[in-house]
Amino acid sequence: MSFKKRWDVGDIQRQLSACAAQISNGYNDGFTEWACKQDLLQVKYELDQMLLDLPTFAGEEEYLRELEKKIVWKTLNRI
């Protein structure tokens, strides 16, 4: 395998969370918040496009179900 992973999922998640926090920060103006949201939307769009073109793997459905459970729990805990 010639691919070398040069990034860390946790680091990407932290950077995206920091961007989301800037959008929710009451001290920022709308221009800063909108620029951060545009960045997040661009990342989401690009990722969605990449995922559409990828093959499906064994165990993927179970993995997605577990992720969905986490999302549901997070949503329920916000209420």
Sequence and secondary structure as in RCSB ss.txt:
>XXXX:A:sequence
MSFKKRWDVGDIQRQLSACAAQISNGYNDGFTEWACKQDLLQVKYELDQMLLDLPTFAGEEEYLRELEKKIVWKT
LNRI
>XXXX:A:secstr
        HHHHHHHHHHHHHHHH TTS HHHHHHHHHHHHHHHHHHHHHHHTS   TTHHHHHHHHHHHHHHHH
HHH 
